Structure formats: C-alpha cells, structure tokens
Amino acid sequence: MKEITLTIDDRQVKGEEGDTVLDICKASGIYVPTLCHKDGLSDVAACRICVVEIERERRVMPACTYPARDGLVVKTHTEKLERYRRLILELILSEHEHNCLVCEKNGNCELQNLVYQYGIDEISFPVNKLLEPIDDSSEVISRDPNKCILCGRCVRACAEITCQGILNFASRGSKTIIVADLSWPLGKSSCVACGACVQACPTGALTEKLAQFQGRSWEFRKVQTTCPYCGVGCQIELNIKDNRIVKIYGVEDGPDNKGNLCVKGRFGFDYVHHPDRLTTPLIKRNGKLEKASWDEALDLIVARFEELKNKYGGDALAGLSSAKCTNEENYLFQKFVRTCFGTNNVDHCARLCHASTLAGLSKAFGSGAMTNSIREFEKADVVLVTGSNTTENHPVIGSYLKHLIKDNGLKLIVVDPRAIELTEYAEIWLRQKSGTDVAWINGLMNVIINEDLYDHEFVESRTENFEQLRKVVSKYIPERVEEVTGIPKEKLIAATRMYAKAEKASIIYSMGITQHTTGTDNCLSLCNLAMLTGNVGREGTGVNPLRGQNNVQGACDMGALPNVLPGYQVIGHAPIREKFEKAWGVKLPSVEGLTVVEMVDAAADGSIKGLYIMAENPMVSDPNLNHVREGLENLDFLVVQDIFLTQTAELADVVLPGVSFAEKDGTFTNTGRRVQRVRKAIPEVGKSKQDWEIIQEISQRMGYPMSYRSPEEIMEEITSLTPSYGGIHYDRLDGHGLQWPCPDRDHPGTPYLHKDKFTRGKGLFTAVDYIPPAELPDKEYPFLLSTGRILYHYHTGSLSRRSKPLNNISPEGFLEMNPLDGESLEIKDNDWVKVSSRRGQIETKVKITDRVDKGVVFMTFHFAEAAVNLLTNDALDPVAKIPEFKVCAVRLEKG
Amino acid sequence: MKRIRSVEELRSLRKQAQKQAAEREKKIQVKVHLGTCGIASGANKVLEAFIHELETRKLSDILVLRAACIGLCGREPIVTVIRPGQLRVIYGDVTVDKITRIIEEHLVKGKVIEDWAVSEDTPWFKLQEIRVMHNQDLNPMNIEEYISRDGYQALAKVLTEMSPDEVIEEVRKSGLRGRGGAGFSTATKWGFVRNALGDEKYIVCNGDEGDPGAYMNRAELEGNPHAVIEGMAIGAYAIGNVRQGYAYVRAEYPLAIETLSHAILQARELGLLGKNILGTGFEFDLDIFPGAGAFVCGEETALLGSIEGKRGNPRQRPPFPANKGLLDKPSTINNVETWSNIPLIIWKGADWFASVGTERSKGTKTLCLVGKIKNTGLVEVPLGTTIGQIVFDIGGGIAGDKKFRAIQIGGPSGGVIPIEYLNTPVDYEAVTALGAIMGSGGIVVMDEDDCMVDIAKFFLGFTTDESCGKCTPCRAGIPHLREILTRISEGKGAIEDIDLLAEVGEMVAEASLCGLGQTAPNPVLSTIRHFRKEYEAHIIDKKCPAAVCAALFRAPCQHTCPVGLDCFGYVALIKEGKFDETYRLIKQKLPFPVVLGRVCHHPCEAKCRRAQVDEPVAIRYLKRFAADWASEHNIEYIPKIREKREEKVAIIGSGPAGLSAAWDLAMYGYQVTVFEALPEAGGMLAVGIPEYRLPKDILKKEIDDVRKLGVEIKLNTRIDDVTSPLKDGYKAVFIAIGAHEGAKMDIQGEDLEGVYEAIEFLREVNLGKEVKVGKKVAVIGGGNTAVDSARVALRKGAEEVYIFYRREKKDMPAIEEEIQSAEEEGVHLHCLTTPTKILGDNGRVSGLELVRMELGEFDKSGRRTPHAVKGSEYKAEIDMVIEAIGQRADTSLIKNGEVKVARGGTIVADPRTLATEQKGIFAGGDAVTGAATVVEAIAAGQRAASSIRRWLQGKEFLPLVERDGYEPITIPSIPPTEEETQEKARIRISEIEPKDRIASFEEIILGYSPEQAMEEARRCLRCDLEV
C-alpha cells in the first residue's frame, strides 16, 4: 500500500491509498460526524452529515466515500459545512416526531448525540407528526418507523453481514420507507432474527423487543464475554441491569465475529434467568428428587463413589465432561476422574460430533483441529463445504461465507445431500447420496491425478504414502463414482477442476462428514484431498472442521477424552504419564478408558456402576435412546451436574446445580483454536455453585487435595502441563485471545497450522475405500433418516428451548420430507407421522420441502418430546467410536 | 437478409439500397409520419385510409410509405407528398376526411392544396439545421433505407481505416458534448473509460428521457434507431474491451422500444452486431433494458444500478462509472442524441460537425418546444441560436398573443430564463450562467398567465415524487422547499421564506448525492433570482399576478382587477336581472363605474377563463351597462359616512387617483379638500380622454357624487409648495398630480409652429380652447395618447392623419380596440418608421424626414429593438406634428427636495403604502408610476386613503389596502348550465359607423341593452364557484 499525505484542516496527515477521507480523519483523530456510516458496512453516502470541503471540488463531498489522494486538501469544519450539517439534522428531525423520552436508544442514539452536539432546539420546518404503526410482529425485533432516519444501515447489515437482503427501501422520495421482503410484517418475513439490523441502527428505530423498558443505556453494566452457543466463539457484550442480562451486543472488535451474532447469541440468553434453573442440590429419595443441602449431597456422592470404587475398582466409575463448560472445568473434571476415580473413563459429547475428526486429522496431519482461522476464508479463492449446514449451525461463519461469495468473489462448492441454504450460493452443488463421501472424495482425487492437477512438489516434499493413495483412487473413475454417489460425472469433474486449480482452496466440513461409521475415513479422505493439491499449511487453505459446541474444542484440548491427557498427550506414553503423575502426585492408569457410547453399553451390561455427568444430556443427544435409558437406569449411582433438570438429570441419584456461562470466569476455545475469556457477569443463582468448585469439593472429600482459588490458577496449571497452551495466560487474553499452539508467553499464537512442516512431520496419505453405511433403507424401513440441527435451537434444547423468543419462533420439531414422497404417502404439510426404526418409534409433524431428496427424511434432535435419537443407529465408527447419526433406515406411517 | 461479411459487401448493399431508393423516387410517394404523437393523433388510420383509397381507385403505382416524426407536433397527423421532380409538400392536420381531396387534387392532378400545406418558407424550417434528425423521413423499420443514406459506413470506416485513438481524436476535434444535459466532452469521457483498467467494459445508451416536456430522444429512437446502434458500435470500438452495450429506454416509450428492438434484430441479422463484424474480428452486441418508470433512473449511476437489477438508487461519485460502472466495470453512459451524432462525425468529419455552433458548444441540438408557444414541436438548431429566435422566429411566439415571460429549460433540473435574456444563445455555458441547465433540451415556454411560484412548485412537486429517497437533502429538503412554496402560493408565506428557500435550496443543491437533488432547487432558485418581485407579491400583497395560485382568490377577474372588483359578482347579478344591486355592488368598491365602464383597459378580461372556450366575457361593457342603467334610472349610491373625524386631508390633483382617495377618506369621515390647478375637475379623465370615449356630462355626474360625499374640490387652485397644506393645518397631503407634461423627441424642428405635445393638444381641445389643426397631421408614438390625438385631429378637421410608430403594430401600447377604431376612422398607421427631423418653412411645420426601422435584438421588455435602416430616409409632407412619445409629471411643487423625485421625473413613494420619505405626505397615480391606466390610478387613490387613515390614527402602515364596511349583497351562486358553457361568441356592442363618428365628438360606443347584457352575462363560467 502506498502511503499518501493529505492536508486536513491545515494539518498534514498520512494514510494509505485506498483509504477514504473519513478513514484518514478517524485514524488521525479528526472528528467528522457520521450517521449512515458504520465500520464493517459498505458506505453509501446517504445521510450527507459527513460532507467536507475538498479543494477543487465544486460541491461539498461526503468524507465516507471520497477516495483519499496524495496532496488532497480537506476542510472538515467550515462555517458552511456546519450550517449544512445543522440543516440536514433539522431535515431529519422534521421527517418524524422523534420522542426521546421513551426511546430505548436514549443516551445511546447517534442522532440524539448529533442533535445535542449541534444544539438544535428549534426546527425551521414543520415536523411530520404522522404516526406510522410500530411493527412488533417479530419475536425479537421491534421496528418503529417513526424513529427511522433512512440511513440504510439496517438494509446494508441485512444484505452484507447476514446476506439475507430482507430489508430494503420501498417507495420513493419523502414516502421512502424500509420494508421487510415485500412489505411484510417482520415476523412474517424471511427474517432470520439475527439482529444485525438492530446493532446497526443508529436510532431507536430497531430495538431489542425483549429489552423494551428494561433499562436505558446509562443504567447498564457491560461485560464482555464469549457466546455460550456454538463453536464460533463470538464475542458478546452483556448489558446488565439489576443483575439481569437485558440485551446483548456483538463486540465489533470480536476477532471472529466482528460484531455479528446469530439469533441465539443475540436473543437466546434469557434461559440464564429461567425459573427452571436449579438452585439447590437434589437427592433422589423414594424415586423422587428432593432438595438437599450441599453437605448432604456431597457427602452422599463421596460415600457412594468410594463405595463403588472400593467394591468394583476405579474402572467401574466413569465421568462425562462437558463441551459447554470452560477449559478450566474440563481440565479439573478429567483430572478428577483420573486422580479420584483412578480411571481413564472420561469422555464428552465430542465423541458424538468430531471424534472422527480428531482421529482422522491427527492421523494425517498430527493435529485434530481446524487447520486455519475463521477469518482466513476471505483469503481463499475456493471453499468446499461438505456436510456442514453452516448458515444454521455456525450462522456467523455461514453469513461470513455468503458475504465473501457475494461481495468478495469467493467461489463455493457445496457437497451435501440436502438443499441447504449455501447451495444457493454455490457455483457447483454436488448432491451425493448420504454416506457416500469416501466415494466422491476419491472421485475428485481420481480426476485430479488423471488430469495432473495435483501439487507435485507438495506431495513429494511434504507427504508420504502417495503411491498407495494413487492406487486406491485410480478405481474411483467418475462413472463409478456417479453410480455410487449419484453425482453426475460432469459436475464432479467441474468441481474437481475448480477446487484443484484454485490458488488457495479451503475445505469446511462438519457432522455430515463425521457422524458416520466411516467418519474417520471421511476425514482422512478430505485430508488426502487437501494434501494432494497442496492446500495445507498456507493462509486461506486447509481442512477446517467446524466444531459444534462453544467449548468442544477446549474440552478435547483439556483431555476430557479417554485416550489423551491435556493437549492430546497420549496416555499410553509412559514419559507423558510420568510428567502428569509427578505434577498431580498420583499414579495414573495407562489403559485407555471408555467412550460415550461404550460407557452406555458398559452401564447396560453392568461393568460401569457409577457415573458423574457434568452438563451433558445423553438422554437426548445420544443415539438409540432406549438403549441409553436402559444403561443409565442400570447404574448403581448417577450424579448429574447441570443448570437445569435435564432428561438425564431426571434419572440421577444426585443432581448438583452448576452455573451458567454468565456466572462464571474461565476460558472457551473456539473452533478456530482461539482461547477466549468467559467473564463472570452476574452472581450465582440460588445456592448453585461454580462447577470447578463442585469438582474441587468432591475431590477434596474423596481425599485428593485441590485448592484452586480461581479458574486463573487452574489455567496456570494447564499452561505448565500442556505445551500447546504453554503461553496462554489470562493477562494475555483480553482483546483477541490467543490461538493455540501458543507454546510460551512470548508466542503470538498460531493462525494456521502445518506451515512448512506438519505437526506429525510429513503429511500422511491414507488410502481409503468406500464402505456403505451400517444401515440402509430396505423394504421394511424404506426411508433414509438423517439428523441435524436448525438455526433457532441448540443441541438438546436444554438452553434454547428455555429461551422464550427462540422457542416462540420454533416451538416444535418436524420431519422434512420431499414433496414426491409426501404425494405418494398422501402426507401434507403439518400432518403428523409415525416414524419408526429398528430401535424405536416417535411421532412428529411433517414439513414438505425439497430441501431433502426423494427417499430421504430429515429431523432435528433438539426436541425431547419427539426425540429422533430414539430412532438413530448406535453403530460406531471403529476408530473414533462415533455413532452413525446421519444414516439410518426408517418407516413412515401417517399418524 | 444475408449476413454481410466485409466492407465490400456493405458497399454493394448500399448500392443496391440506393437503387431501390431511386426506384421509389420515380414514383409518387405518400409518406405518413408515424411517431408516437402522430399515431396518437390518428396517423395509423390515415395510413390505412390512404392504402385503402388508393387500392380502391386502383392507383397502385402510388407508394404509401411510413416515416417517422419530423417534429411538427402541433400539426399531427403529418403526411408528406413527393412527386418526382417536384419539391416535397407537407400536409398538416391530415385527418381521414381530407384524404380524398389530397388524392384527387395532388396525387392525381398534381395540384398542391395550398391551404392545407405547411409552408416551408418560414423561420420554422429555415432556421433549423437538420442533422441528427435527417433520417426522420425514412422508414425506421427498414435497415436498407438507413444504409442507402450511408448508414453503417462510419462503422465500416473506423473498423478498417481508423485506430481507436484516432476515433476518439476525431470526436474530440468535433467538440461534441453530452446531449443528455451536463455537456461533458464525449471524447474525454470515452478516453477515461478507454484508459481505465479492465478487460471487460460496457457502454450504455441513456434513453430514460424523463423531463416533462422533453421527447427528442423518443423521436430519435423511433425515427433513426440505427444511428444509435452505429454510434454505440463505434464507441465500443474506440473504447476497447467492450463486447456488450445496453440501451436503457423507458418503458413508457413502447414504440421506441419496438423500433430499436427491430433495428437491433436487423443489424444482428446483417452481422452489424455480434461477433466478427464486417469480417474485421470486432465484436459488439447490444440489448435493450426497459426502464421501470423512475425519473431518477435517468441519472447514470441509478441507471446502472437498475440494469444490475437493483433498486434504481444513485451511487456516490467518485468512483465514476468510467472506472467503476456497470457491474463495477468501466463504463460509459451517453445520451441517445450523443450516440446519434457519432456516425455523422465519423462519416462527415469533425470539421463539418463543428461548422455550426458556438466557440465551446459545437454542432446542433434538438429542442422540444412546448408550453404557451404557437408552433409546438421538435426542432434541431445550431447551438448558439438565441432564445428569442427559438421562441419568436421558430416557435412563432406566444399562442393567443399573450405576453412572453420566460422559458423553463432543462426540465425539473433546469431553471427559468426570463424575458430579459431573449438574446442569450442557447449553449451550455450561457444557459448555466443564468441558473438553468441545457438538460436534454426541453423548452417550456411560459407567458403572462404562468405564475413563477406555481412553476417552481410544480417542478418541486415533481422532484419530491421522483427523489429516490436515499440522501437526506433531496429526500427531506425538496418536500420542505415545496411546502414553503405551497405556503407562499396560498398567501401564508413570510418574507423570510424567500431567504429560507435560498438557504435550504443552496444546501440541497450542494450537498445532495446525485444530479437530481443537486439540480432540483434550480426552479426555485432561478425563479427567485429572476422573479423575486413575484414572490413578494404573493407574500406581501397576497396577489398572484398571473392569477394562477387559486388559494389567493375567488376568481381571476377579481384578482386581476387593481381595485379587486368582484366582476363575477356583478356579472352574476346582471344575469339575474338584478341591475340595481349590480350597480351598488360596483359602486361600493369603485366610485367611477361609468368612467371605467368606458375607458378601463380591463385586465380582468385578459385573465377571463372563458377565453379558453372562445373569448372573454365582456366584463367592462357589462359594468358600463350597469352604470348607465343606474344613471338612466336615477339610482344613486352614496355610501354612509362611517364616523365623523376632525382631521383635514389635502389632496393635490382631482384626477382618478385624487378623487378616489378623497372618496374613501370622506367615506371614513375625514375632512377632505381637493386642489385642482385646472378649471375642471377630473384630471386626465377630463382633459386627456376625448369626449367621444368619455362624455363630459357623464364624468361630471360621477365627480358630483364625490362632492355629495362632502369632499371640497377647489378648482383653479395650484399648489406651488407641497408642504404648504401641512402648514395650513392639513394633517396629511396626497400628491396625485398625474403626468401632464409631454416628452420631447430631441430632434431638429421641434420648436416649429405646428408642433404639439399630444397631452397639451388633447387638453386644449378638451378645455374647449381653439386649436388649429393642420390638413396633414403626423402623430408620433404608439400609446393611447397617440391614438386619441390622431382621432381627435380627424374630428377637428384634419384631412390626413398619420401615426408614425418605430416598432411593429403588435408592440403598440395602446388598447387594441382603440387602434382598430382609429384605423376604421381612416387614420394611417405607419409602423417601423420614426422621424429624424421636422422640416419647416417660415417657422412652420412643412414636413417630416423619416427613416424606416428594422427590428434587431430583444430588449428587456421582450420587444425587438428598432434600428434605423441606413439609406431608407424619406420625406413626408406634413403641416402639423403631434408628439405622443411619453408623459411626465410636473414636479415643480416640490421645492426643497422634501419629497424625492426619481431620475425619470416620477415622484418616489413606497409602492405599497404610497408614503413618501416626508412624513404625512403621500403620492400616487401617474405622478409616481408614470403614465398608467385609470383603474390603476383609482387603486392608488384607495391605497393612499388606506395608508393616510392609518397614519392619522397613529398605526403602522399595512401593505394591503384596508377598506371595509360593505353593504352585504348576495351574489347568486348558480353555476352555468351545460348550455351556457358551450362555445358562444360575446355579444357585439353597438357602435356608430366610422364615417359618422368622425363628424363629431359624440360617444361612439352605444352600450348593451338589458337583454344583451343578460345574455352576455350568461357566458360567465363562474370560476368563483369552483372548489
């Protein structure tokens, strides 16, 4: 970038070519008022408040769009400009009657600020008092057109951030208004309720509906923390009054979200204050859970666990840690299980989502995490998204991709059996049959090698085992792949060329790849593909699994897994075990523990007797729920620690009340390996306790001393034992956090992995053959059922279904069915159907949609009352032990 | 059609097309011009009828062809007849029923029907320079006709003989500037796009013509679409990396879209669009994008957005389309007419193009002449043609002989250019300097019936509706400007509003995002600039001088009357036969109905809406009828004195101004004395107007009414010092001395015996003095005094009376009827003639040396300035000269400058309060305004009385006349019947025959009978009853 020098208000200031005059003014501390400008949105020069005088221009010019040049002479505050600005403000004020007295934005309104600054107490024009009706149809957003100044920030936020383009201007001249869709009430429009418009609105025209009359800007205490929903790790600012969260803003400087949030992150926080919150420990007496004191509960837990341990040995006990809890809590939990229980029987729900990623990516690269950073997609030329319904499950990344495609020239390939929203943005969409991923990936590689599109130098110098790969993929000629996957060979070839010829190509995937009996194979294949084209180890490339839960990455990192200690240090390695034994002062078991589904099996067959579950809900999340219930009910002793009485907690002998994200300190590690702070914003509810304190107390009572005074102290211990977290200290985490690996205090963190060298040394090609899913439709069960999530709910629904707006928007589950199937089964929209598999049966409503292909049905697992996991197959991937949620066979009957 | 693969093939196609054209020339051709307006006027029916008739008559040898609009919009449907070897003949207003005669007489017998033919020997045709419009006589649906006229030869030339840079250079040399309005150099614009980085560029034709009153692009697209296509192909070649162009044509132009679409298809078929054009490897294609009815989409960035499928909102520049245009690629947008000029520049050369025009504005411009103009239509003139030439020569002046006021050029983005600037050349700089813009060339001509506040309001209403709503100044500023204008037009404005308009207007113009907002205030700013007084009239006087702003009045007749007489009211009463009430209604507001019924210049009739049906109601004669009827029936109306007051007021002069003031002051109870220097009361009414127009006894009777009200009139009493009455105990003085001194011509011989000043001549005659009248009398001048003098001279026994006037007859200030009567009586009118010397013999007039005048540039009043024609001097034998070239007041009564006298000899008083700078002294009438009309003098008297009353009561002056206490008279509110609104000429008034008139000073106009009056009154449309 060329440096340029300008004269602004008789001052010499510097900027870069490509900057606008406003950019340079801001950077140089020269104040220019703005209204329609907002960082992160395009500039349209609509409000004209930022007009400046520029030498040799006949007219005043908006600073927000004027390209700065070397030698430009600018005046920002002449008498004329101030006069114009006053007039413009008067004009804006005249368009509607602005009443600040009951305005939500009072004190935080950009218009009010300017009017105050310019001291406008009289308007030269008649004020239009005509009241427009307020649009209150949305569950989360209130639109008051009387406060709208038509700056269009909401329109641009909708179009450029979320890329929904729902809001737009309608009519002309002084009748111009902003409408949703074709002038529909917002609640009836295609609005996804992300609230980007609300955050962008400079006035009170768009406000958080639930925050109405709950407090004014100056009354709020503001706490920045990390969103508790998905793995994107959006930075949020809680606005708190009287220890209640009133509203949430996206932190504009948030490294991965840049102010953007989804509907859950912005509006789905009210569960924190839900009356269902557990406030005291509960003990099951006579089959009923009754309130108890902490001492009673803890004493009982310690007594029962010790009893079982003494009677059956440590391996009869197990713990399920939580991807919702902090790194510190996970660390402590696995430490507790390993030290107090004396077993490696510790796992968490990562098993159900990305275990195969961990297995596959670790094998191929040496590290199981997203290779690159979220914000690196803007450096990519092509992104291949497969098995990820990004816009619903990682909405902020989803809309970021849409924005890059729309405005940045990014090309998208989607490989997905469902017509997810991203397919509308894809240059090429390959619709494979569910469970045929290895086949199409091999097909891609077949074409790449045949057309000599692979990166010879990379393959030679950075990888091993290429010849074996070549041999296996040579069988996957496009014709054969078409047969297996249903992807037309021309499309396959076109997609191959687009991916392979890109200078920088990145792969995004998620559970559509991992939740298969061949999950590990799928992941390995994607690694093969990336390595073959040299798309690893560079900015904007890589293999990027999007992690589902807010801290599933961290829970894995912390060793809440049966085979590894924190930082993926393998438990079987004696030197590593010794290091921990020394630090923890106990002997550690060397045998790998049981995984989630294995624990259930073990409980069912009686080899596991006691289970401690922290903030997990297997009774909704795990496959083959009847079997899960059987297992859990067969336990001698079950402890569940959570913030609500979940379906799992209902089965517990003791329930312990933990705290929500808003009540705790700690860290979450997002899908991009970024460790970010979680900050305590409100006091614990009732007698609930910090999760780490609960673990510490049980541990102490079981005779293993723990005396941490804060999560930060726990982190210091993590840091000392975990090389990849070696430099992660709380005092370094304000601002943008740190991306591991971060080995020491001076290390800046690692945006992308495998630069110059793979973690494991050389990248390993693993030749994989296609294996069909464990259960496919047949005569008896003719439909293929796939499961997943929707935008408005989260995981087992224990949080999101207790959020009033989220549950109002999406109150019930449904089964997606292709119109052709609907026709042949004579099933219409909203009809009830009975869905049964070899494992169970549920009833649900039907939504007829061509998002699913003929013969395929889809359900979400958020709704316990129609728990799809009663149907799913608990067949496991042999390596990663992940169940095959994505494919099972079902039968449909009209209800 | 076969694809053309090379330049040679194009040439041979041209040859073939020319041969076909020549074949057609050998036959009789009937061309029916099928532009949109032609079709709207029924041209399609005419075409069908010709075909049918000729078939029926088996005249298959006669060709019936279709052609495009040739601009004679006012005469549609138009048919051109061409017979081999003869000049073409254009017929206007050709309806189906005229066809038979055209066929029989002209087509068959070769006899031109002169009275239907449009003469081409007129400035309309002669001052035009047809270039862009040169193919409008062809069939636009046939590409071969275009090729026969060297169509696509320019494209062939650039593709084979010129480099892109040479093309741009040629365009630069031509000086072509954007014809869409902004006037940016086309070559420079192309150069920007050529030099912009990018291997994909676009060119766009802007055919979103949206200005009210502009339709030149429509005609061009309908008539000559291939010129646009060829121009764009040349542009694409010159700019480089352009493979696709778009023509953005508004959907409201279906015929233009049809014609252009057809032309594009034909061009593609011939290979003149598409890949490998003429075998040169050059590729370019063109598509039409129909606009969706938003005016703002004529703005280039909004237009681009619209093509991109977005809301047609303008985008901030920079970046300019040249760098970031359509789909963010470098693009150029040029207007239809700009593109149409390109093939001509290439084919005929830059020098040819630049051979007309001005220094900085070369070539021709098409203009649409609409509004109050005789010859409505589409013309093409060299840039630099003056507004006066366009309006008066080409346009034929104002329809209905109303007075020209201004043109609005450039549509809502433009501004008004008033009458003072008729000599301004229409080019980019000159028009912009006057606060307007060239725009696409729509010229709306406005006359005295157009209100400038209303015009500004109209255009601001247009831009209020058409603003895209994106930027604040335009979206919110323009409606407020309009609101302020509305306020003013309703008489609710404050004088500060003018500044507010200017202040907001300036901000909107400077701070708006796009051209729409930047130019939208132009109509306001330019009308304020040129017509500030009219704004003030609305605000201060609550008057709309054009009688347009309806909220200010009940009916235009009343509003226009200087004394605000409810004309509609007395006409309505006459219609009902209520003559008594009629008289009282009039007399309440006007003390001299008998006088004004005879001599008023009746501005009311000029605004009478009945004129739009046939001719105005005879408002003045109806007043005369009522006054005469009252007089005959001895009906007297002397108002009740409101409240007796002691204060004495002196009025100097007993003319209509003085006596009206006296009447009003006396009515309000003041003690009024009128001082009259002459032996008779009445001022000009008595000594200026001849008896045959205003009989003395009638006048006396009305003056006696003034005396009856208690006013003392002291005759033969000259006031020598204007301040003396104040010293004598009068509390206020009103100077109403009129303008009784004649002006001199300053030529040799004015001191000869037999040379009179007209005013002196009339006075002498009126006072019964012996005046010796010559045999051959010359009157110099064109006003009422001149005409009166001429007619008096006739009656006094002159054998020959001549009026010499230096301008044209239509410019004569005298009342038209009077001029007509004078001519009927035998007065010889010699216009465009002026005396240079009065010849004498023995100290007596013996003749005149005269010179003929010719008219040159326009003066500030909009009349052409007369110049002497060298060598045209001639002599006339004359023995008496009456100079009637102007009058002024005798201001000798102002001794010490107590009251200011202006350079022209008029007394200075505030035009609204009539107060002079000297406290207690007021002045009005001709002495202040210069020679004006009787009714204006009466109005001045009433105004003075109003001010004097407030002065005497110690109140602040008001700008409006305060006059109240009228007796309630119910005016019937019965609207006219259907029948009464049907066309019907006014009832002619009886007059004495001209030959009998000149024998005496008998009154020549006899007046209406009651029946006639009632019948005439039935013609009134009762505008006052309109909601």
Interface residues (C-beta under 8 A of the other chain):
Chain A: D43 V44 A45 A46 C47 R48 I49 V51 R59 V60 P62 T65 Y66 P67 R83 Y84 L87 I88 L91 I92 S94 E95 S124 F125 P126 I149 L150 G152 N168 F169 S171 R172 G173 S174 K175 T176
Chain B: A294 V296 R311 N313 R315 Q316 P318 P319 T463 T464 D465 E466 S467 C468 G469 K470 C471 T472 P473 R475 A476 G477 I478 P479 H480 E483 L500 E503 V504 M507 E510 A511 S512 L513 Q518
